[in-house]
Amino acid sequence: MFTGIVEELGEVAAVEDLGDAARFRLRGPVVTAGARHGDSIAVNGVCLTVVEHEGDEFTADVMAETLKRSSLGVLTTGSRVNLERPTAVGARLGGHIVQGHVDGTGTILDRTSSEHWEIVKISLPPDLARYVVEKGSITVDGISLTVVEAGDEHFTVSLIPTTLALTTLGLKQPGDPVNLEVDVVAKYVERLLGDRARGAGR
């Protein structure tokens, strides 16, 4: 489990095309400190498994389903990525519960800058809109954010200078894809209420 508090802005060192999968070599001295084979590291919000680890780099295999459901497929050598290790038991939950299971992708639609913050407008897949509410939580490229405005086809988030400086959202421009993970609590509530309604119907 992750919290959506990015630990490090890392970099893609290499991408190897395996046909029906890809192998990424990623650089991040913070998240690789103490990393072992089999550990989990979130890369732009996608939970990946460490295959090899050497120095400040680690490799991870990404299957076709993950490449299809996320924006990892557009990454190339030199791309910057948000990195986060799983939260430790007993640690502070600074963001919200993030699984690292991307629900879909959105696109940066617009950026509105101010002196101390920036509003970013992001497209929202229709099947995810029901899970996104104003002042609720959403994960964008692995970053735990609060929704400012929620529409049927888009939502907005407000970013402080620290987020802009230390994550990929400071680099993304209109037209760029981002990974989205909605609040898992909303999905469980929907399923439970649906089961209850079907039970009442019987």
Secondary structure, DSSP 4 states (H G I P E B T S, - for coil): -B-S---EEEEEEEEEE-SSEEEEEEE-HHHHTT--TT-EEEETTEEEE--EEETTEEEEEEEHHHHHHSSGGG--TT-EEEEEPPPPTTS---S--B-S---EEEEEEEEEE-SS-EEEEEE--GGGGGG--TT-EEEETTEEEEEEEE-SSEEEEEE-HHHHHHSGGGT--TT-EEEEEE-HHHHHHHHHHHHHHHHHH-
